Amino acid sequence: MTDPVTGRPFSTRFLAECLRRGAEKFGWADRNPEPGSMRADDGSLVGWGVAAGNYPGSIVPAVAHVTATADGRVTVGVDGHEMGQGIRSAVALLVAGDLGIPASDVEVRVGDTRYAAQHLTAGSWGTASALPAVHAGLRELRKHLDVADTGEVDVAAAVERVGHPVEVEAATLGPGQPPEAVDQAKAGHLAISGPVYPEFSTFSWIAHFVEVRVEPTTCRIRVPRVVSVVDCGRVASPVTAASQVRGGVVWGIGGALREESLADPRFGGFLNSTLEEYPIMVNADVGRIDVDFVDEPDLRFNPVGVKGLGEVAMVGVAAAVANAVHHATGRRHHRLPIRLDDVL
């Protein structure tokens, strides 16, 4: 429970739960640990491997504009970008759950500087930065609507009592960041806090369980199934979060078995710079990927309890694949990708 680098306690750490739950879902107890001892009906060598991963938690300054109107709708403009990771869903579900209104009555605007400063989205800090700002905005909205701090709100009735639409703004910072960091972010500059915090360390955690099949003559490696269990604090949007993990797992399998950038040693350019020459994973390469979450809020990290998910999803996947290949073949591989000739 203590960070071996800083000596500080982890804010939360449920890696053991990830491993226990993943082992049960995967059926790890049925594994014969002897390398080369398990075979499929078609004669393929079967290997099971496990690995764990973590990724530090970071927060950047974020601004949220929250507006409530007489028709009972709530509009939220917040720092963030929608690249398919589901931040709109996460924000809408937070607002709907806080106010007790349908998610369809929440409009989310991201990637628009007319409503909020837009910081760089990277490093798994998008949700952990945007949702605390929205949370703070909802606290301000409740004050201006003159309603209780918690519980369901009849937004239309509250706005009618006030006599006009209510618009509030809230800005949040990472631990230890000065107020000027908000202006820094508004000016388009980086303003990152973490992963070092005064009293604790914060990471997201994951455990991957992987099965590989190695065809006995060609030694082609397939990955028919993966089980991944994540501790990323509170899961803000379960459906999009699971999708994000599956994408990270696909990325990790590609890194383990397919993808490699080849550089020209003389001129430094990439020799395989097109999709014709750089093999990526396709549907036929991807088997079943089951995802589960511990879903324990990390309230020390931020008041919403969310931690990053995007980056941690792929950490450890390649190691789990390599461990599974060792279990299937008895051979250790210390270089990626693992190619047919490496196994042969």
C-alpha positions, -999 to +999 in steps of 0.1 A: +000+000+000+031+023-001+048+037-032+083+022-032+097+053-051+083+081-030+075+063+003+040+078+002+009+057+006-012+050-025-045+068-026-061+035-034-047+003-048-069-027-056-045-046-078-049-077-057-086-076-063-080-072-100-058-103-100-082-124-079-113-114-099-094-119-132-081-153-122-117-164-113-132-152-146-104-166-167-103-200-150-067-197-140-070-225-114-073-250-143-039-240-157-012-267-158+020-246-151+043-269-170+053-252-203+040-270-234+016-292-214-017-278-227-030-285-262-062-276-280-083-302-299-067-292-332-032-298-318-023-262-312-002-254-282-021-235-256-005-210-233-019-189-205-002-158-193-009-130-168+006-096-162-002-064-143+000-028-152-003+006-137-003+042-149+001+074-129-028+097-122-026+133-134-049+164-133-049+196-154-068+228-148-104+226-161-133+250-164-169+240-166-199+262-176-232+249-164-265+263-176-300+254-164-331+265-184-368+267-178-375+235-199-355+215-173-325+210-195-289+214-183-261+224-207-225+217-197-195+232-215-163+218-202-126+213-210-122+181-229-121+164-263-142+136-277-120+112-296-142+082-290-133+076-254-167+086-242-162+118-223-196+131-233-212+101-218-192+104-186-202+140-182-239+134-190-241+105-166-225+126-138-249+154-142-279+131-146-270+112-115-263+143-094-295+161-103-317+131-108-327+141-143-327+120-175-293+119-194-313+130-225-319+163-207-282+170-205-263+186-234-225+183-233-202+206-252-165+197-254-137+208-277-151+243-279-132+273-266-163+294-266-174+276-235-142+265-217-105+265-221-093+234-239-062+218-225-043+191-243-060+157-239-034+131-232-019+111-204-052+098-191-061+130-174-092+139-195-120+124-173-101+130-140-098+167-149-132+174-166-155+156-141-142+174-110-148+207-128-184+196-137-189+185-101-178+219-088-201+235-114-231+215-101-224+226-066-225+263-078-256+256-098-274+242-067-265+274-048-279+297-075-310+276-078-314+277-040-318+239-037-302+213-014-266+203-018-277+167-026-307+149-039-329+152-069-337+186-084-368+197-103-347+219-126-376+235-145-394+244-113-362+258-097-354+279-127-390+292-127-387+303-091-355+322-099-371+338-129-344+334-155-319+307-168-291+301-144-255+300-157-225+293-135-188+287-140-164+267-119-126+261-123-107+233-107-069+227-103-047+198-096-032+194-061-006+221-055-013+240-086-015+279-083-046+298-096-025+311-125-025+276-139-061+282-152-049+312-172-020+292-184-043+265-197-066+292-213-036+305-232-030+271-247+000+261-226+006+229-207-004+229-171+000+194-157-002+184-121+012+150-110+019+123-107+036+136-075+013+148-048+021+161-013+006+133+008+001+103-015+007+087-049-021+079-074-021+052-100-047+032-120-041-005-119-050-034-142-045-072-146-046-090-179-051-127-184-043-139-219-047-172-238-027-179-269-028-207-294+004-216-313-002-236-345+022-266-343+035-264-379+036-228-389+039-215-353+014-188-360+002-172-327-035-165-321-051-148-291-086-162-287-094-146-254-084-120-229-097-111-195-088-076-181-099-063-147-093-026-139-090-004-109-096+031-122-115+045-093-152+052-099-163+041-134-179+072-149-194+055-180-193+017-179-201+010-215-176+034-230-150+025-204-152-011-213-149-002-249-118+019-242-102-011-224-109-034-253-092-009-276-062-008-254-060-046-253-061-048-291-033-022-292-013-043-268-018-075-287-007-057-319+025-044-301+032-080-289+027-098-322+025-075-352+036-039-350+071-026-354+085+006-368+116+000-388+140+029-391+166+035-418+199+034-399+216+058-423+190+085-429+166+080-400+134+077-419+108+050-414+110+021-438+075+009-432+055+040-431+023+028-448-005+004-436+006-019-465+039-024-448+030-019-411+007-047-400-019-037-375-046-058-358-078-065-378-110-081-367-098-116-377-068-112-352-090-103-322-108-128-301-130-124-271-120-096-247-139-096-213-136-065-192-145-059-156-140-031-131-134-030-093-153+004-093-141+017-060-140+056-060-107+072-052-119+102-032-085+113-022-075+119-058-106+141-066-141+146-052-157+125-080-134+095-073-124+089-110-089+080-122-074+077-157-083+047-179-071+053-214-034+046-210-034+019-183-056-003-206-027-014-227+000-015-200+010-051-194-009-067-223+023-074-243+039-089-212+008-112-206+010-123-243+047-130-239+041-150-207+014-170-225+038-178-254+064-190-229+038-212-212+028-226-246+063-232-260+087-231-231+107-202-248+111-168-233+110-137-255+126-104-245+120-085-277+087-074-294+070-082-316+072-120-312+075-132-348+070-167-364+107-172-368+112-163-331+089-192-321+103-216-348 
